[in-house]
Amino acid sequence: MYYVNPAALVFGNDKNECWVEYSSGSSGIRVSKQLGKILAENSDRAINEGQLKEVVALDQALTAQDADALFNFVFTQEPGESKSGYHLATQNHPFLDMSPGLSALEADARIMAAYVREHDYPAVELSVESLKDVAVVDAINLGIDELRNSVFYQFSLILSGTFGARLHQPGYYDGEHDYHQVELLRKSIPSGGARHPTECFVEIHRSPMLEAGIYYFSPTKSVLQLLGGALPVSSDAERIATSDADWVVRLVLCSAVRRSMFRYRDPRSFRALLVDTGHADAQVAALASYCNWHYTSRFVVDFEYAKNFTDESSDDGLPAFSIGLLEGWN
Amino acid sequence: MVYASRHGSDLSVPETWEKHNWERPYVFLKKLEIDYSQGRHDFQSHRYLLDKLVSGYNLKHAISRRSFTSVAEHELPASVLDALLRCLYQALAQETHLFAGVVTHGVQGWADAAWLLDHTPRALKRSDRASDTEVVAKIIQGQEWARGKGITVLLGINWQFAIDAFVEPDIAYARALLDVGRVGHALLLEGQHHGLASRMTPAVHEETASQMLRLSEERDVLYAIRLVFPG
């Protein structure tokens, strides 16, 4: 009996080619569609040894070297470890080694310059069609006195202190050193490579001041941009309806994947998106607690939520990774 | 058009994801979207974040946070390490699918070494493997911010506990990634209270980290955060 490594993923294209990838550190192995189908159907499962060896021996797309690689890395004689296939395929990924110092930084700058020449640089915030803008006070202007006296200031602190831009650095080109600095935002929360992929959609379900509806929090403008008054039906409806809070707000944290993809073009770098969401969610929780608001959240993967909010979400997807419930009392 | 096949179904990969070599993350996420949509998921409170901002906290300093680029030459008092360890134990008591290792460089009263947090009872187990800044730099892909005096915290997944909690390995992995970010942020906020600046990355070299901490197979490091007095 053999087992198919859960890291093995079978790809195909419209040219009738088929290949299997098992590690982000190596290229895929070309296989016939028949073998590809067997691999895909038995991922992370047991497979008959005799049947497998027969199919491999007859596979005309396979070189002898690739057949060896299949038996070394894709098929195992013991059941695989109970680990995520994605993790197994990307662990110890060979990133650009930065230990040489300046020369590595220069190499990295050349890579980025090539990317910038090749593709449009992704926007640092979403572009949405706003029906109405509501100004949110910048967190940097809010001290104890302001926060003590206004629930709206507290709400502003939570949003602006997490997602607001602290610095908007424009892009520039240093011709002397052939160095491209791309446009970046700096925020109160850290983000690998200052990509800041996490965006916040704000659903006002109950508020003494704000109109109910779905808003996007714009980091550079520090405004809530109203996308529409209709609130989505969700499994949280009962929890929202039974809340005794004066403010009941759902925060949906979505990931603008293109920003990270553009910078880091390897499958391993996706991990940063979820880590980024964790940092943002934690900052909201800490600031909410500081203002005596209540914040709880849950993990989600939802490509549908923001699908119609911007062109970016319809082109690339803007998956939601966290949904939080923020409750405040006057 | 590229498509991925798994268990008898094909999934088309959108052009942007394919162009940027992100086919595998797309497949991973779409599978998670289906798997995780089953069942009820309640809101959770993360208690270890609730006391991070207390009276006396310099909120404006925290709001204008920047990652460190240089490191102070003076040592870190042991009280700073104590505070970070308390923060870690508080977080790991709730996030039971995670584990932590700590590397100390220039902490008063502490050897420069790598330590694994143990829970039964709470104790630090010192590793006998090399853990100098060269090793830490190798764990974070050679980046220069491993140098100087500071505390590096490595957070990772305990697969055995994670599968017990979340059943599916992919869900366990995604949850662990989000949760190491959350715990890392608790450390960042705790560090800020003590004047520390931080820098973090999920781009860790797992094997180097495992060797340094002498980890067993069921543990993998996912994330590193370094806390220092800025220079």
Interface residues (C-beta under 8 A of the other chain):
Chain A: P6 L9 V10 F11 G12 N13 D14 E21 S24 G36 K37 A40 E41 S43 E81 S82 K83 S84 G85 Y86 H87 A89 T90 Q91 N92 H93 F95 L96 D97 M98 S99 P100 G101 A104 H119 A139 I140 G143 G161 R166 R186 S188 I189 P190 G192 S235 D236 R239 V257 R258 M261 F262 R265 D266 P267 R268 S269 F270 R271 A272 L274 V275 D276 T277 G278 H279 D281 A282 Q283 A285 A286 L287 S289 Y290 H294 Y295 T296 S297 R298 F299 V300 V301 D302 F303 D315 D316 G317 P319 F321 S322 I323 G324 L325
Chain B: M1 V2 Y3 A4 S5 R6 H7 G8 D10 P14 T16 W17 K19 H20 N21 W22 E23 R24 P25 V27 F28 L29 K30 L32 E33 Y36 R40 H41 D42 F43 Q44 S45 H46 L49 L50 D51 K52 L53 Y57 L59 K60 A62 I63 S64 R65 R66 S67 A137 K138 Q141 G142 Q143 E144 W159 I163 P169 D170 A172 Y173 A174 R175 L177 L178 D179 V180 G181 R182 V183 G184 H185 A186 L188 L189 S198 R199 M200 T201 P202 A203 H205 E206 E207 E217 D220 L222 Y223
